Amino acid sequence: MSTAAQVFEGGFADAVLGSQQIFRGLMDAMAKPGLIVAVPELVAAPAPLTPVMASIAVTLFDHDATVWCDKSIASSEEAIGWLKFHTGLELVSEPAGAQFALVREIAAMPSFEIFARGTAEYPDRSTTIIMQVEGFDGSTTLTLNGPGIKDTQQFAPSRLPRMFIDQWAANRAAFPRGVDLVFAGRDTLAALPRTTRVATKED
């Protein structure tokens, strides 16, 4: 497929229905941290974007959205062209200026404190970080509790940022400021809002 075809094709077949399905999944995931939500494969975006990450992007981004992409995504002319064509987003070079971030190389991503974390008056002026993972059967099991969780919830994404427990503790301590996380799997998604308390299973 030509570069032009990759850029212009592969969006939602039905823009309204597709975005509604993904938005409902995101809202369920945010309301119930650690819940694994199945989502349909609704778009076909150029690599390294996966269908789920791209579907989330098309649902959440518009021409007012400021978005930071990690190097692996930003260096793909096809991926960036696809995102711009289907969402109209504004790319930013600094994580602190982003409403959203797309991260493929989780091990190399900046620490949470580098992203926008809002202010006490406007905590919503923060970054939602969308991270690409293989799935939710990783080697490190997290124990979650807090709003939206009855007792505790076990959560094991395939990849986590470096020093995740320490980073998340600092993020939660800044509440109401802080980042929120969305995990984009192969055909599922999950989320960790800043209100969630996280520990390793052994803690």
N, C-alpha and C positions, 0 to 999 in steps of 0.2 A: 504494500500500500504506500502511496506517495505521502510526503510530508504534509502536503495540503489536505489530502483526504483524511489523514489522521487528526488534523486540527479541526476540521469542520464537521466530521462525522462522530458518531458514538455517544451522543447525548441521550437524554430521556426520550423514549418513543412518545410518551404522553407526559409533558412537562408537569402538569398540575398533579396528576395521579402519582407520578414517580416521586416528586418532591414531598407529597403528603405522606407517602409510605415511609420514606427515609426520616422525615421530621417526626413522625409518630414514634419510630424506633429510637431516635435520639432522645425524645422526651421521656420515654419509658426508661431508657438507660440512665438518664440523669436523675430521675425520680427514685430509681432503685439501684444504687451504686453496686457495681460488680455483677449485675444481671447480664447474662449473655443473650443478646437479641439477634435473632436470625433476620437477615435482610435479603431481598431478591437481588440478583445481578442485573441492574437496570441500565448501566452505561458500559461503554467500551472505550476506555481512555488509553492513550499511548503509555508505554512503560516509561518510567518506573511507577507511575500511578496504578493502583489496583482498582478494580471496579467499586469496592466499598468506599475506599478513600475518595475516589472521584465522585461517587454518588453523594457523599457527605458534602464535598466541596460545592457541587452544583446546587445542593439544597440550601446551604448556609450563605454562600458568597453572592454578592451582587456588585454593582459598580461603585457602591460606597464602601465596600469591604477592603480593609488593608490587610495584606497577607504576606507573611514571611515564609519562604520555602528553604529547606536545607539544601546543601550543595548538590546532592544527588538528584534532586528534583529541579532545582534552579538551572542546572547545567544541561537539562534536556530541552532543546528548542521545541520539540513536538509537544512535550507535556505542558510547558508554559504557554505555548500557543493555544493548546486545547483549553486550558483553564481560562485564559483571557477571552477566548471566543465564546465559551459557554457560560461565563459568569460576569465578565466585565470588571473583574477585581483590579485593585491597585496593588502592585507588588511593592514591598518595602525592603530595604537592605538591612535594617536593624530590627531585631526581635522586639525591642521595647516599643516600637511604633506599630506593632501588629495587633489587630483584633483576633486574627487566626494565624496559626502556624501549621504547616504541613511538614512532618518529620518522617523520613524513611530510615535514616541511619541513627537509630536511637542511642547507640553507644557514644556517638560523637556530638550529640545535641548540646546546646548551651544549658546551663543550670536554670532552674525555674525562675530564680531571682533576676535573670537577665531579661525576661519577658515582661510585658506590661502587667502590672498587678492591681491597677486601679488605685483609687484613693478612698479615704474614709467616706467622703461625700459622694463619690461616684465609683463604687466598687465594680460596677459593670464595665468600666473602661479597662478591661483586662484581656489577656490573651487566652483563647481556647486553643489548646495544643492538640492536634489530631495526629496520632502516631500509628504508623503501619506495623502490624504484628502478623505473625504466621497463624496464631490461634490463641487458645486459652487453656493450654495444658503444659505450661512452662514448669521449669524445675523449682522455682521459688513460689511458694504459696503464701499469699497475703491474707490476713484476717481483717475484715472490714467491719466497722460499726459506726453508727451515727444516724442522722436523719435518713429515712427511707429504708432502713434495715431493721427488721424486727429484733433479732438478737445479734448474730454475727453472720457474715457472708464470706465464703472462701473465694479467692480470686487469684488466678495464676496465668497472667499474660505471658506469652512466649519470650518477650523481651521487656526489660525495664531500664530506665535511665541509670547512670552511675549514681551510687550513693542515694538510691531512691528513698529509703526510709528517712534518712536525715533531711533530704530535700523536701519531702512531703511534710514532715513535722514542722519545718520552718514555714512552709507555705500555709499550712493550716493555722499556725500561730499568728499569722498576719491577718486572719479573718477580721472584717469582711473583705479585705483585700486578698488577692491570690489568683493563681491560674486554675483552670479546670482542664481535665484531660478527657479525650475521647480516643478509644483504641479501635482501630479499623482492622478487623481480621479478614480472612478470605471470603467468608459469606456471613459474617456476624460482626457485631459491634458491641462495645461496652463503654462505660464512662465512670470517671471518678470526679465528682464535684468537690470543690475546696472544703466543704463541710465534713467530708468523710475522714474518720480516724483509721489509720492503717498501721498494722504491725505484721511481722513475719509470724508464721504459724507456730514457731518455737517460742516466741516471746510470751 
